[in-house]
Amino acid sequence: MRSTVNGVDASSAGLATVKQRIIDQTAAYEIEVIERDGTIEKLGASDIGLSVDTETGAIDELLQSQNGFAWVIALFKNNDYVSESLISIDRDMLSAAAKQLSCMDTADQTETRDATMDFDGGSFVVVDEVYGTELRLTDLSSALYDAVLSLRSSLDLDAEKVYLQPDILSDNEALLARVQ
């Protein structure tokens, strides 16, 4: 079986082993936040109030729910279990840590802009959209929460579409029709 519990390998492991793996991984946990410009910032377990409670019975329930007779099917299927009762994240600490990331400094953010048209000499031309570095704290905090809950080692803000996106792109049919 290829199973994970909150991002921790639980394949062919007993309950005590899985619990210890989760405790070990959360104790040394760190997530890299990868920003659009390539900047990488790290947040540790203590920055976000990360803790684990292996006594809730959440792991027990997840592992006991597996059907031991379905092992042939399980060989070809990944089972990724996520339990919010197992991993605890202090949302206030997470939000405060997110606010401290350099990508949240509005003075350093590039404005996201829609594609537009401009008069260039004798004709109108399309001015390309700008993919800026503006983002919303709620979107960043939500993406961070989901990544930490699964104990992911990194969060690529661009890949997770955390940045504000332009609404009108340079290939927009209505914009192109207005230029012609």
C-alpha positions as a Markdown table, in Angstrom:
| # | Residue | x | y | z |
|---|---|---|---|---|
| 1 | Met | 0.0 | 0.0 | 0.0 |
| 2 | Arg | 1.1 | 3.5 | -0.7 |
| 3 | Ser | -0.6 | 5.5 | 2.0 |
| 4 | Thr | 0.2 | 8.8 | 3.7 |
| 5 | Val | -1.4 | 10.4 | 6.7 |
| 6 | Asn | -1.1 | 14.2 | 6.6 |
| 7 | Gly | 1.8 | 13.9 | 4.1 |
| 8 | Val | 3.7 | 11.3 | 6.2 |
| 9 | Asp | 4.4 | 7.9 | 4.8 |
| 10 | Ala | 2.2 | 5.3 | 6.4 |
| 11 | Ser | 2.9 | 2.5 | 4.0 |
| 12 | Ser | 3.4 | -0.9 | 5.6 |
| 13 | Ala | 3.7 | 0.7 | 9.0 |
| 14 | Gly | 2.0 | 0.0 | 12.3 |
| 15 | Leu | 0.1 | 2.5 | 14.3 |
| 16 | Ala | 3.0 | 3.3 | 16.7 |
| 17 | Thr | 5.4 | 3.8 | 13.8 |
| 18 | Val | 3.0 | 6.2 | 12.0 |
| 19 | Lys | 2.4 | 8.2 | 15.1 |
| 20 | Gln | 6.2 | 8.5 | 15.7 |
| 21 | Arg | 6.8 | 9.5 | 12.1 |
| 22 | Ile | 4.2 | 12.3 | 12.4 |
| 23 | Ile | 5.6 | 13.5 | 15.7 |
| 24 | Asp | 9.2 | 13.5 | 14.2 |
| 25 | Gln | 8.1 | 15.3 | 11.0 |
| 26 | Thr | 6.1 | 18.0 | 12.8 |
| 27 | Ala | 8.8 | 18.7 | 15.4 |
| 28 | Ala | 11.3 | 19.6 | 12.6 |
| 29 | Tyr | 8.7 | 20.9 | 10.2 |
| 30 | Glu | 9.6 | 23.8 | 7.9 |
| 31 | Ile | 7.9 | 25.0 | 4.8 |
| 32 | Glu | 9.5 | 27.0 | 2.0 |
| 33 | Val | 7.3 | 29.7 | 0.5 |
| 34 | Ile | 8.4 | 30.2 | -3.1 |
| 35 | Glu | 7.4 | 33.6 | -4.5 |
| 36 | Arg | 7.0 | 34.6 | -8.1 |
| 37 | Asp | 10.3 | 36.4 | -8.3 |
| 38 | Gly | 12.1 | 33.3 | -7.0 |
| 39 | Thr | 12.5 | 34.5 | -3.4 |
| 40 | Ile | 12.2 | 31.6 | -1.0 |
| 41 | Glu | 11.2 | 32.2 | 2.6 |
| 42 | Lys | 10.9 | 29.6 | 5.3 |
| 43 | Leu | 8.4 | 29.2 | 8.1 |
| 44 | Gly | 8.9 | 26.8 | 10.9 |
| 45 | Ala | 6.5 | 24.9 | 13.2 |
| 46 | Ser | 6.9 | 27.4 | 15.9 |
| 47 | Asp | 6.1 | 30.3 | 13.5 |
| 48 | Ile | 2.7 | 28.9 | 12.7 |
| 49 | Gly | 1.7 | 27.2 | 16.0 |
| 50 | Leu | 2.0 | 23.7 | 14.4 |
| 51 | Ser | 1.4 | 20.8 | 16.8 |
| 52 | Val | 0.3 | 17.2 | 16.6 |
| 53 | Asp | -2.2 | 15.3 | 18.8 |
| 54 | Thr | -1.7 | 11.6 | 18.2 |
| 55 | Glu | -4.0 | 10.8 | 21.1 |
| 56 | Thr | -7.3 | 11.9 | 19.3 |
| 57 | Gly | -7.7 | 8.5 | 17.7 |
| 58 | Ala | -7.7 | 10.1 | 14.2 |
| 59 | Ile | -4.8 | 7.9 | 13.1 |
| 60 | Asp | -6.3 | 4.8 | 14.6 |
| 61 | Glu | -9.6 | 5.4 | 12.8 |
| 62 | Leu | -7.8 | 6.1 | 9.4 |
| 63 | Leu | -5.6 | 3.0 | 9.6 |
| 64 | Gln | -8.4 | 0.7 | 10.9 |
| 65 | Ser | -10.7 | 1.9 | 8.0 |
| 66 | Gln | -8.4 | 0.3 | 5.5 |
| 67 | Asn | -9.6 | -3.0 | 4.1 |
| 68 | Gly | -6.8 | -5.6 | 4.6 |
| 69 | Phe | -8.4 | -7.8 | 2.0 |
| 70 | Ala | -8.2 | -5.1 | -0.7 |
| 71 | Trp | -4.4 | -5.1 | -0.7 |
| 72 | Val | -4.2 | -6.1 | -4.4 |
| 73 | Ile | -6.2 | -3.0 | -5.4 |
| 74 | Ala | -4.3 | -0.9 | -3.0 |
| 75 | Leu | -1.0 | -1.8 | -4.7 |
| 76 | Phe | -2.1 | 0.4 | -7.7 |
| 77 | Lys | -3.8 | 3.2 | -5.7 |
| 78 | Asn | -2.4 | 5.9 | -3.5 |
| 79 | Asn | -4.3 | 6.6 | -0.3 |
| 80 | Asp | -3.6 | 10.1 | 1.0 |
| 81 | Tyr | -5.4 | 10.8 | 4.3 |
| 82 | Val | -5.7 | 14.2 | 5.8 |
| 83 | Ser | -7.0 | 14.7 | 9.3 |
| 84 | Glu | -7.5 | 18.2 | 10.7 |
| 85 | Ser | -8.0 | 16.7 | 14.2 |
| 86 | Leu | -4.4 | 15.2 | 14.0 |
| 87 | Ile | -2.5 | 18.3 | 13.0 |
| 88 | Ser | -3.2 | 21.6 | 14.7 |
| 89 | Ile | -2.3 | 24.9 | 13.2 |
| 90 | Asp | -2.9 | 28.2 | 15.1 |
| 91 | Arg | -4.7 | 30.2 | 12.4 |
| 92 | Asp | -3.8 | 33.5 | 14.1 |
| 93 | Met | -0.1 | 32.7 | 14.2 |
| 94 | Leu | -0.3 | 31.4 | 10.6 |
| 95 | Ser | -1.9 | 34.7 | 9.5 |
| 96 | Ala | 0.7 | 36.8 | 11.5 |
| 97 | Ala | 3.5 | 34.8 | 9.9 |
| 98 | Ala | 2.1 | 35.2 | 6.4 |
| 99 | Lys | 1.8 | 39.0 | 7.0 |
| 100 | Gln | 5.6 | 39.0 | 7.7 |
| 101 | Leu | 6.6 | 37.4 | 4.4 |
| 102 | Ser | 8.3 | 39.9 | 2.1 |
| 103 | Cys | 5.7 | 39.2 | -0.6 |
| 104 | Met | 3.1 | 40.9 | 1.6 |
| 105 | Asp | 5.1 | 44.2 | 1.6 |
| 106 | Thr | 2.8 | 46.4 | -0.6 |
| 107 | Ala | 5.7 | 48.7 | -1.3 |
| 108 | Asp | 7.5 | 45.9 | -3.2 |
| 109 | Gln | 4.5 | 44.5 | -5.0 |
| 110 | Thr | 4.0 | 45.0 | -8.7 |
| 111 | Glu | 0.5 | 45.9 | -9.7 |
| 112 | Thr | -1.5 | 43.4 | -11.7 |
| 113 | Arg | -2.9 | 45.0 | -14.8 |
| 114 | Asp | -5.3 | 43.9 | -17.5 |
| 115 | Ala | -4.4 | 44.0 | -21.2 |
| 116 | Thr | -5.5 | 47.3 | -22.8 |
| 117 | Met | -5.2 | 49.1 | -26.0 |
| 118 | Asp | -3.1 | 52.2 | -26.7 |
| 119 | Phe | -2.7 | 54.5 | -29.7 |
| 120 | Asp | 0.7 | 54.1 | -31.1 |
| 121 | Gly | 1.4 | 56.6 | -33.9 |
| 122 | Gly | -1.2 | 55.8 | -36.6 |
| 123 | Ser | -3.0 | 52.8 | -35.1 |
| 124 | Phe | -4.2 | 51.1 | -32.0 |
| 125 | Val | -2.1 | 48.3 | -30.5 |
| 126 | Val | -2.7 | 45.8 | -27.7 |
| 127 | Val | -0.7 | 46.5 | -24.5 |
| 128 | Asp | 0.0 | 43.1 | -22.8 |
| 129 | Glu | -1.4 | 42.3 | -19.4 |
| 130 | Val | 1.0 | 42.5 | -16.4 |
| 131 | Tyr | 1.2 | 39.5 | -14.0 |
| 132 | Gly | 2.1 | 41.4 | -10.9 |
| 133 | Thr | 2.9 | 40.3 | -7.4 |
| 134 | Glu | -0.2 | 41.5 | -5.6 |
| 135 | Leu | -1.9 | 39.0 | -3.4 |
| 136 | Arg | -4.6 | 38.8 | -0.7 |
| 137 | Leu | -3.6 | 37.7 | 2.8 |
| 138 | Thr | -6.7 | 35.5 | 3.0 |
| 139 | Asp | -5.6 | 33.6 | -0.2 |
| 140 | Leu | -2.1 | 33.3 | 1.0 |
| 141 | Ser | -3.2 | 32.1 | 4.5 |
| 142 | Ser | -5.6 | 29.5 | 3.0 |
| 143 | Ala | -2.9 | 28.1 | 0.7 |
| 144 | Leu | -0.4 | 28.0 | 3.5 |
| 145 | Tyr | -2.9 | 26.2 | 5.8 |
| 146 | Asp | -3.7 | 23.5 | 3.2 |
| 147 | Ala | 0.0 | 23.0 | 2.5 |
| 148 | Val | 1.0 | 22.8 | 6.2 |
| 149 | Leu | -1.9 | 20.4 | 7.0 |
| 150 | Ser | -0.5 | 18.0 | 4.5 |
| 151 | Leu | 3.0 | 18.7 | 5.8 |
| 152 | Arg | 4.2 | 19.8 | 2.4 |
| 153 | Ser | 7.8 | 21.0 | 2.3 |
| 154 | Ser | 7.1 | 23.9 | -0.1 |
| 155 | Leu | 4.4 | 26.1 | -1.4 |
| 156 | Asp | 4.8 | 27.7 | -4.8 |
| 157 | Leu | 2.6 | 30.8 | -4.7 |
| 158 | Asp | 2.5 | 31.1 | -8.5 |
| 159 | Ala | 1.5 | 27.4 | -9.0 |
| 160 | Glu | -1.2 | 27.7 | -6.4 |
| 161 | Lys | -2.5 | 30.9 | -8.1 |
| 162 | Val | -2.3 | 32.9 | -5.0 |
| 163 | Tyr | -1.4 | 36.1 | -6.9 |
| 164 | Leu | -4.1 | 38.4 | -8.3 |
| 165 | Gln | -4.6 | 37.5 | -12.0 |
| 166 | Pro | -5.5 | 39.9 | -14.8 |
| 167 | Asp | -9.0 | 39.6 | -16.0 |
| 168 | Ile | -8.4 | 40.7 | -19.6 |
| 169 | Leu | -5.5 | 39.0 | -21.4 |
| 170 | Ser | -3.9 | 40.2 | -24.6 |
| 171 | Asp | -5.6 | 37.4 | -26.6 |
| 172 | Asn | -9.1 | 38.6 | -25.5 |
| 173 | Glu | -11.4 | 38.6 | -28.5 |
| 174 | Ala | -13.3 | 41.7 | -27.6 |
| 175 | Leu | -10.1 | 43.7 | -27.0 |
| 176 | Leu | -8.6 | 42.4 | -30.3 |
| 177 | Ala | -11.8 | 43.4 | -32.2 |
| 178 | Arg | -11.6 | 47.0 | -30.7 |
| 179 | Val | -8.0 | 47.4 | -31.9 |
| 180 | Gln | -8.8 | 46.5 | -35.5 |
